């Protein structure tokens, strides 16, 4: 949740300080990331030559269930 109060000149989650309230940390982190990269272009990144690794799955022997 992200709210903007034009009269109070405030923006964020109105439930930020409540217990179990909706937080606004994601919005702030996204906004700062976009702001921090505003001067970057494609030329600022290098190409990656490695293979993608998606992890390893090890199935337990004693676990009940169908895989």
N, C-alpha and C positions, 0 to 999 in steps of 0.2 A: 504494500500500500504506500502510495506516495501522493501527498496532498500539497497544494500550493495555496497559501493564504495571501492574496494580493494586498489586502489592507494591512495585515500584520507583518508583511515582508518576511514570511517564513515558509519553508518547505520541508517536508519530511513526513514521517508517519505520526499521526496523532496518538497512536497507541504505543509509541516507542518506550515510554517509561512505565507502562503497565505490565503487571505480571502476566505472562503468556500473551502479551500484545503483539500485534503485527509489527515487524521490524522493517527498517528501510536501508539496511546495510548493503544489500545487493545493488540497489539503485545508486547509492553513493559510490560503490566500488566500480560499477560500470561507467558512471559519469567521469570519474577520475581517470579511468583507463583510456577512455576516448579522448579526454582532454590532454592526457600525457602523450598520446600518439598522434596528435593533430598535425605535427610537422613531418611525420614519417611518410615515406612513399615506398613503392615496390623496390626501388633501388637500395633501400636501407636494409633489406633482408637478403640473406645468402640462401642459395639452394641447398637442399638436404639430399645427400646421396645414400642414406641408410635405408634399410628395410624396416617396414613397420612391424612392431612386435605387439601382439594382442594378448600375451600371457599364456600360462600353462594351466590346463585343467587336470587335476588328479582326482579320480573317483575313488572314494573310500570303499573298501571291500565289505565292511560289516554294516553299512547303512541300508536300511530297508527302503525300497522304492524302485521305480522303473526309470531308467535313463534313456 
